[in-house]
Amino acid sequence: MILESGLTSLVNLSLFLLHLTQQKMEIMQAYPQHDKNKFMSDILKTLHLTMDTFIYNLAHHTPYEMLLYRWINKLYTKGISSEEAIQLIYKARNILLLNPKNGLCTPPEPIDTPS
């Protein structure tokens, strides 16, 4: 009798957990933006940016935020994990900022002035 009761409880618990899992999957499918927002939030936190400031600058077409937003969207669409995306963004930023040919941090060319 006790064994049957324990088995029944275990079956009921398993069914309940299965039901919760299905509900969570339905919610995640109904709200795919939640995953994308979490992905973006994780990346922005790692880059020491707040979501509010980032969105404000994005709305005002600030070049860095627009570029970062494109990168984040592209990586999310490709199914890259947030950890991998962060590493790729670090590498891309370094290439963009420190590349001597097209970098944003290159010293200006000397100006030839007539003597």
Secondary structure, DSSP 8 states (H G I E B T S, - for coil): -HHHHHHHHHHHHHHHHHHHHHHHHHHHHH-HHHHHHHHHHHHHHHTT--HHHHHHHHHTT-HHHHHHHHHHHHHHHTT--HHHHHHHHHHHHHHHHH-TTT-TT----------
